[in-house]
Amino acid sequence: MSTQRGVVWPYLLLSVALLGALSFGWYQTRQKNQLALDAENKYMSSFHKLKWTSENMEERTAKLMATNDTRLQQSLLADLRVSSAQAVEEMSVLPFATLNTTGIESYLNTLQNRADELHDKLAQGGSLTTADWSQMADLRRQSVTFERELSSLLGLVGTNHIRWADTVRVTSPAQSGSAATPITQSVVQMEKALTPPPGATQTPGPTPGESLPAPKMSPGARVDATTAVKAIKAFVDLPLQGEPTFTGSSDPADKGRAFSLYFFSAKKANGTPLDFGVSIHGGHVIYMIDGRPVRDKRFTVSQLADKAAQMLRRWGYPEGRLISTAENDGTLILDFAPLETGVAVEPETIKVMLAMDNAELVGFDARNYWINRHPRTMGAPALSETDARQRVSPRLQLEASPALSLVVDRRRQERLVWAVRGRVDDQRFRVFIDARTGQEVDIQRIAGDPAPPMNEPRAGTGA
């Protein structure tokens, strides 16, 4: 009898282990499916919001072209300013990060900026000129195109003929899917359809063949591609598979007198792809993109902030103030504004992106720094720190002492401000008080529910 028990026990233990493994596998599959469904719902919700916003923009541009009443023009321009900003936020949620959408971004940003400028012009007693109406007519045509292309895409997505999961795989850094999906093809078609009118310019970006705006001061003497490769190796400070590969350049002959770049691709020792932009003048690494996904989170924000500050010092950048952090799929994006006489110069913000699993550098962007840096006379603030505290809303619970910053306002004018951090309920904000006039220049929501979008902040104001 004891021998029979000895034979049965191993089978019982094996059965229990097998049952446990099956239960765990079922739980994991259920969790995975639920996460996929949540992501699908998130993208679908953002897409429907974008479609509704595009309809608002199309309707208001139509009414604007038809009215002669100044008060109604102001109202419509105010609505356009808000709607175009909302469209930028909604686009930022969709999985289009690795697609070239400079045409779409240019259209939305131009519409927002022009609506804001013309609204301000009317509010100050001016009137719209023939040139103003001509540009609005161009933006009106692009609004029609934008809404029409989104309607076509909605016809496919809304009936579940295509899903977002395939697009997420294709546009992820790992790129585990096929080269294109119906959604990405529709976005490419929309991008082509939104070609700007003659005289309009695209939003600059680190795309081979495109150039950035001319820097305000020289970044240095011209260098060759060999020197640029040496700069890349010194920048990454880790082994690479072979030499970085030259993939192109923007304005190599300096015909456009813009900020010209060399473009390179490389691979880490573990095979992870890297992309670089190196300035033809000065040989500075302007941006770096790492292609690996980040799975775990083992490092705190404070630890990663210290690591990023060390990297900036090693690369030779001036001391900076950490003005914002944002987490995106296991990557922490840290924005540093260089300090000048104690003032954080936010038009020159540098982005450092670190993986939260091993604190490794996975992204870098110093375009704003090299384009916008130039000698400045800051001057002294007329308002004290105490004055700045008294200027903000009494409902704002301050989280830190006000700090001096240089930002860019809606009119693209640099202004010395007191940056005040605080919260109202579960919402966190940065409030900018003009350090000379006491005027509230801007308010930015930096955390809360719903979370602020992962989109580019307005130039010079941080995130």
N, C-alpha and C positions, 0 to 999 in steps of 0.2 A: 504493500500500500504506500509506504513512504517513497518507494522508487517511482510510483506513478505520479505522486504529488510533485516530485522533483522534475518530472517531464512536463507537467502541466504549467507550472509557474512561469517558465520562460515564455510560453505562448501567451499567457495572460498579460505579462508585462509588455510583450511586443504588441499585443492588441491595443493596450492602453496608450502606448506610445504612438501607434499608427492613428488611433482616434484623435489624440491630441494634435498631431501634425495636420490631419485633415481639417480639424476645427480651426487651427491657427491659419491655415491656408485659406479657408473660407472667409475668415475674418479679414485677412489682408486683402483678399480680392474684393470684398464688400467695401472696405475703406477706400481702395483704389478707385473703384467704380463711383463711389460717392464724391471723391475729390474731382474726378473727371466731369461728373455731372454738374458740380458746383462751378467749375471753371467754364463749362459750356454755357451755363445760365448767366454767368458774369459777363462773358463776351456778347451774348445775345442781348442782354439788357443794355450794355453800352452801345451796341450797334443800333438798337431801336431808338435810343436817346439821340444818337448822332443823326439818324434819319429825320427825327422830329425837328431837331435843331436846323438841319439843312432846309426843311420846308419853311421854317420861320424866316431864315435868311433870304430865301428866294422871294417870299411874299413881301418882306419889308423893302428889299431892293426895288421890287416892282412898284410899290406904293411911293417910294422916295422919288423915283423918276417921274411920277405923275403929279406930284403935289407942288404947289407954289406957296404954301403957307409955312412961314418960318418956324412957328411953334410945332407944327406937325413934323417938319423936317428934323427938328431937334429930337423929338420923341422917337422917330424912326431910327435916327443915327444912334441914339442911346441904346435902343433895342439891338441894333446890329453889333454894337460894341460888345454887349453882353453875350449875344448868341455866338459870335465868332470865337470869343474866349471859351465859351462852353464847348464848342466844336473841337477846339485844340485839346481840351481836357479829355473829351470823349475819345478822340483819336489816340491819345496817349495810353488809354487802357487796353485798346485792341492790340493783338499780337502782330504789329507791323514794324517792330523796332529795327529789324534787319533789312527792311525793304527801303528802297530809295523813294521817299515821298516828299522830296524837296518842293515839287510843284504844288502839291496840296498844302504843305506848310506855308509856302510863300503866299498862296491865295488867302488862306485864313488869317495869317499875320498881317498882310497888307490890308485886308478888309477891316480888321480890328483897329489897326493904327490910323487908317484914313477916317473911319467912323469917329474915332476919338478926336482926331485933329479938327475935323469939320464941325463936330458938335461944339467943341470949344470955340471955334471961329464964330459960329452963330451966336453962342452964349455971350460973346463979347461985343455983339452988335454988328458983326461983319456979314457978308453975303457970299454965296458960293459963286465962283468964277466959271467961265466956260471950260477952263482946264480941269477944275474940280468935277464938273458934271461929266466931262469926257472920261475921266478915270473911273467915276462911279458907274458909267455905262459899261466900261470894260469889266468891272467887278460884278455888275449885274449879269452879264453874259456868262461869266464863270460860275456865278451862283446857280444859274439854270443848269449848266453842265454838271456841276457837283451834285445837285439834287436828282437829276436824271440818272446819273451813273449809280447813285446809291439806291434809287428805286429799282433799277435792273438787278442789282445785287440782292436787294430785299426779296425779289421774286424767287430767287433760288434759296436763300438762307431761311426765309420765313416759312417755306413749305417743307423744310428739312431735307431738301434735295442734296444739300451739302452741309457739312458740319465744321465746327471751328477746330476740332481736335487735330485734323490733318494739317491745317494751317499753322497751328501752334508747333507741331513737330518740325515743319519745314522752316519756320522763322526762328526756331530756338538756336542758341549758339552751337548745340551739338549737330543740328541739321540731320536728324535721323530719318526724315521723310523724303518723298520724291522732290524733284526740282521745283514743282509748281502745283498749285491747287486752283480750283475755280475762283476762290476768294482772292488769292494773290494775283491771279490773272486779271480780275476785275479792278484791283487796286492799280496795277500797272496800266490798264486801259484808262482809268481815271486820271492817273498821273500824266499820260500823254495828252488827254483831252484838256487838261488844265494848263497847257503851255501858256506862259504869261504873254500879254500883248507887247508889241514893240516898245522898247524903252524900259520895260519892267525887268527887275532882276530877281533871280532865285535866291532863296535863303542859303547862305553859305554852309557848306558841310565838308567833311573829310572824305569826299568821293574823288577817286582818281580822275583827272581831267578837269576838275573844277578848282577854282581858286578862292581864297579867302580875301576879305577886304584888306586893303593896304594898311600895314601897321603905322601907328602914329610916330614911331621913331625906329631907326634902323636896328634890326636884330643882330647885325654883324656882317662880316665880309662873306662873299660868296664861297661855298665849299663844293667839292665834287662828291660823287656818289660813294666813293671809297671812304671819305671822311665821315659821311653820313652813317655808313655801316659801323664804323668805330664808335660813333655816338650811341648807336642802338645797343651795342655790346656793353658799353659802360653803363648805360641806363638800366638794363634788365639785371645785370650783375648775377647771371646764372648761366649754366651751360645751354647751348643751342645745338640743334641738329644741323650741322653744316653752317654755311653762311646765309645771312638774310638775302632774299631774292628781290631784286629791283622789279617793280611792277608798273611803274609809270611816274609821271610828274605833272604838275600843274604850272602852266605859264613858265616853262624852263628858260625861255629867252627874255623874260621880264617885259614882254610887250605890253601887258596890261598893267604893269607896275603894281601888282597886287602882292599878297603874301604867298609866294610860290613854295611848293612842297615837293619833296621826293616821297614816293610811296614804296613800302617794302612789305613783304610777307616773310614769316619765319616760323620755326617750330621749336618748342621746348624739347628737352631731352626725352620727355615722356610722350612726345607727339602732339601736344596741344598747339593748335595754330595761333599765331600772333600776327597782328597787322600794325604798321607804324606809319606815321607821317613825320618827316624830318624837314625842317626849314632849309631851303636852298641857301638862304643867307643866314649865316651864324651856325648852321648845323645843329640846331636844337631839336630834340624829340618833342613834337607838338602834341601828338596823341598816340595812344597805344590801346589796342583792343585784344583781349584774351578770349578765346573761343570756348572755354570749358564751362559746363554747368556746375553749380555749387549745391551740394546736397545737405551738408550739416552746418550747425552753428555752434562753434566751440569758443569763440572769442567775444568779449564784450565790446560795446561801443567805445568805452574809455581806452581799452587796450589797443583797439584798431586806430583810434585817433592819435595815440602816442606813436604808433608804428608809422602812420602816414606822415606825421610831422618830422620824424627822423628821415624818411625818404626824401622829403622836400629839402631838408638841410643837405643831405648827401648830393642831391642834384644841383645844389647851388642857388636855390630860390630863397628870397628873403623870409624872415620870420612872418608867420601869418596867424590870423585869428580864425578858429573853426566857427563858421557862421551857421552851418546847417549839416545835418546828416539825414540820410534816407536809406531804408532797406529795400532791396529789390531782389527777390528770389535768392536769398542767401548771400547777396553782395551788398556791402555797405558803401554808399556813395558819400564821400566827405568833401565839403566845399570849404576851401581855405581862402581868405582874403588877405593879401599882403598888407602888412602894417607900415604906415608912413607917419612919423611923428605921433604915434599912438592912435592913428585913425585907420580903420579897416577899409581899404580901397576895393570896394565890391565890384566895380567894372572889370577888375583884373582877377576875378575869382578863378582858382585852380581846382579842378576836380581830381580826387584820388579815389579809386575804387578798389576795395580789398575784399578777398574772399573771407567769409566768416568761419570757414572750416579750418583754414591753416594760415590766415593772415597774409596770404600771397597777393601780390599786385595783379589785378585782373583788368584794370582799365585806368587810363590817365587822359586828361584833357586840359591843356594849357593854352588853348587858342585865345581865350579872352585876355589872358595875361600878356601874351606877346603882341596882340593886336592893339590893345587899349593902353598899354603902359606909356607914360610920358611924364616929364617934370610937371609938378603942380604946386601951386601956392595954396595951402589949405586955409590959412587964416584961423583966427580964434573964434570959438562959438560965442554968440551973444547970450545964449541961454545956458544956465547951469544944469547940472544933472538933476538937481531938485526941481528946477523949473520944468524940465522934461517930464518928470514924474507927475507933476500937477496937470500937465496938458493932456494926458491919456484918459480914457474913459474910467470913471470910478468903478465900473463893473469888471475892469481888467485886474486880475490878481497878478502882481509882478512876480516873476520867477528869478530875475537876476537884475543887477544894477544896469541902468542905461549905459550904452557904450557908443562912442563916436564912430560913425561910418560915413563913407562917401558913396552915394548911390546915384542912379540915373532916374529921373522922373519920366512922366508920360511924354513930355516934350523933348526927351532925350538930352536934358540939361543935367549936368552933374551938380549935386547938392550935398552940403554937409548936414548930416542929420544925427539925432540921438536915436539909436536903435533900441527899442524897449521890448523885452520878451515878457509875455504873460499869458494867462489863461482865463477863459470864461467857461465854467462848467468843465466839460471834457475836451474843449477846443483850445488849442494853443496857437498863439499869434506872435508875429513880429510887427510892431507899430513903429513907423518912422516919423519923427518930429523934426522939422527943419530947425537946425541949431541956431539960426539967425532970426527967423521970423516967428517961430513957434507954430507954423502951419503943419497940419497932419498931412504928410506927403503921400503915404501909402500904408496899407495894412495887408499883411500876408498871413494866411492860415497855414501853419506848418505841421499840425497834427490834429487828429480828431476823428470822429465817426460821422459821415464817411471820411476815409483818409484822403488827403490831398493827392492829386494825380502826380505820377512820375513824369512830368514834362519839364522842358527847359524853362527856367525862370526868366522873367523879363530882364533885359541886359542891366547888369549892375545892381540888382536888388537882392540877389541871393535867392534862397529857397525857403 
